Amino acid sequence: MGASTESSWQSAGTPAGAGGDRPRPEPERTEIDALAGPVLLEFGTSWCGFCRAAQPLIARAFASHPRVRHLKVEDGSGRRLGRSFDVKLWPTLVFMRDGREIGRLVRPNDLASIEASFAKIDPAA
């Protein structure tokens, strides 16, 4: 199974290429907690410089972890999902396995730390 990655910042839960420019409503935290397998939640925005700078590093790390589901979550004021994960800075990467947070990186700027976090949720890769 390949990674499910969204190409643009949308509400979590919108599969890549689905819905065009119309993101699905933000999922409830209980939906995220019920996801099976390895998942990366990436909180940020399309206009965030730190988020844009991290994209090549995240893409390189994903190349070795095709089983990991990738949900890009547009965050901001009044966004309940980001608040439920206590997101304060962007990007925040939340690494989950079977609905449990295993690790987190805030404003990652090196490939090694991202790859190490991926290894915690997808060790067989």
C-alpha positions in Angstrom: 0.0 0.0 0.0 1.4 3.4 -0.9 1.5 6.5 1.3 -1.6 8.7 1.2 -0.2 12.1 0.8 -2.0 15.4 0.2 -0.5 17.8 -2.3 -1.8 20.9 -0.6 -2.7 22.2 2.8 -6.2 20.9 3.5 -8.3 19.8 6.4 -7.1 16.4 7.5 -8.8 13.4 6.1 -9.0 14.6 2.4 -7.3 11.9 0.3 -4.8 13.1 -2.3 -6.6 14.3 -5.4 -10.1 14.0 -3.8 -12.5 16.9 -3.8 -10.4 19.2 -5.9 -10.1 22.5 -4.1 -12.9 21.7 -1.6 -11.3 20.2 1.5 -13.4 18.0 3.8 -14.4 19.4 7.1 -11.8 19.0 9.8 -12.1 15.6 11.4 -12.8 15.1 15.0 -9.9 14.1 17.3 -11.6 10.7 17.8 -11.4 10.0 14.1 -7.6 10.7 14.2 -7.2 8.6 17.3 -9.0 5.7 15.5 -6.6 5.6 12.6 -4.8 2.2 12.3 -1.1 1.9 11.3 1.5 4.5 11.0 0.3 8.1 10.4 2.1 11.5 10.1 0.0 14.5 11.0 1.6 17.6 9.6 0.2 20.8 11.0 1.0 24.1 9.2 -0.2 26.4 6.4 0.7 27.0 2.7 2.0 30.5 3.4 4.3 29.5 6.3 8.0 29.8 5.4 9.1 27.2 7.9 6.5 24.8 6.5 7.7 25.4 2.9 11.3 24.9 3.9 10.6 21.6 5.6 8.8 20.1 2.5 11.8 18.7 0.7 13.1 17.1 3.9 9.7 15.5 4.6 9.4 14.3 1.0 12.8 12.6 1.2 12.0 10.9 4.4 8.7 9.7 3.0 10.5 8.0 0.1 11.7 5.3 2.5 8.3 4.9 4.3 5.6 4.4 1.7 3.3 2.7 4.2 2.9 5.8 6.3 -0.3 7.8 5.8 0.3 11.5 5.5 -2.3 14.0 6.6 -1.5 17.7 6.1 -3.7 19.7 8.4 -4.2 23.4 7.8 -3.9 24.9 11.3 -4.8 28.3 12.6 -6.9 30.2 15.1 -10.1 28.3 16.0 -8.9 25.0 14.5 -9.8 22.5 17.1 -7.7 19.6 15.9 -4.5 21.6 16.2 -5.5 22.8 19.7 -6.2 19.2 20.7 -2.6 18.3 19.8 -1.3 21.5 21.6 0.2 22.8 18.3 2.0 26.2 18.9 4.5 26.5 16.0 4.5 25.3 12.4 5.2 23.0 11.0 4.5 20.5 13.8 4.9 16.9 12.8 3.0 14.4 15.0 4.1 10.8 14.4 1.4 8.3 15.3 0.9 4.6 15.3 -2.5 3.0 15.8 -4.0 6.2 17.1 -1.2 6.9 19.7 1.3 9.7 19.4 4.8 8.2 19.3 6.8 11.3 18.6 6.7 14.9 17.6 9.0 17.4 15.8 8.5 21.1 15.8 10.0 23.1 12.9 12.3 20.3 11.8 15.3 21.4 9.8 17.3 18.2 9.4 16.7 15.0 7.6 18.2 12.8 10.3 15.6 13.8 13.0 12.7 13.3 10.6 14.0 9.9 9.5 14.5 8.9 13.2 10.9 9.8 14.0 9.6 7.8 11.0 11.6 4.8 12.1 9.7 4.9 15.4 6.3 4.5 13.7 7.4 2.4 10.7 10.4 0.3 11.8 10.0 -2.3 9.1 10.8 0.1 6.3 
